């Protein structure tokens, strides 16, 4: 059976990895100064994060239309796919999963839409595992089991440099923002069962980096590791250098998608780890 794998751009799967594993990516939408741009087009991630502090109008994000998913599903089926597995960002964080579900209705049981309950490489590692299983010729039910199994081993932690951008986008209250701003706290966030959860904070960035190191060390030997950042590549390289010996596969360094980064802001740092 020929099974095609589809995801969206918040999986943070590079163009090279997508081509290597035959993964089809639907871009999310970045709204910048009234213009709707497909994720990755019109402005680079690096340039966006450089410009964010000076922007008078906060960029916003949107899910692609259900028509975008439907057109891709139709194309893949016409090209010979027997079934499609479409894996998307947590339905509690975005409308992309729902848009894919609406599109899939036109194709009956030939399109299976899965809520990853995650974001960035927390979803991306599920997508890569599914693509590898599909290429190995595993049937649909086994690929679904592979996705569920790796999801249980995924851990995502992020340290924000500031809550300003989460506040701008309406993700947090004035009171919480004001307290964090006055104390110059570095908040920690994670993703659990599809929801963003608070994991405390530190008073300085150096203390925050040390806490990231501690949290990563406590996970023990790792199968895979992606170090996430928003224009904080030097810090990300240090994380990889410190932990690469405890990771089975080569670690990834990801300047995260603009769709996530506009809510995180510049100088964010974190990781997605897949435990053994």
PyMOL commands that set and color helices and strands:
alter all, ss='L'
color gray80, all
select helices_A, chain A and resi 9-11+15-21+45-54+66-78+96-110+121-135+140-151+164-168+174-183+205-218+233-246+258-264
alter helices_A, ss='H'
color red, helices_A
select strands_A, chain A and resi 3-8+23-26+29-32+35-38+60-62+83-88+111-115+154-159+186-192+195-202+222-229+252-255+269-275
alter strands_A, ss='S'
color yellow, strands_A
deselect
rebuild
show_as cartoon
